[in-house]
């Protein structure tokens, strides 16, 4: 048989094969590129204080009726004169 001496060399060949497989991974280089994308935000005019609804700007004092709920655009905090605005629910007054 042609492979008579192969059985004695099999453990050595197996060891060489495993070593070769690990050496390929050891030679591989990992390259990491750090890239921070530029993000440009086009803010609305910073002096504009608005309430937003459905993609539209509403000024201070605006009133909307949404599904029978009355909303008024008012200051987020009543102690600020130049703070953010937000929608406040208007309670219906009893007759």
Secondary structure, DSSP 4 states (H G I P E B T S, - for coil): -TTTTHHHHHHHHHHHHHHHHHHHHHH---------------PPPTT---EEETTEEE-TT-EEEETTEEEEEEESSTT-SSS-EEEEEPPPPP-
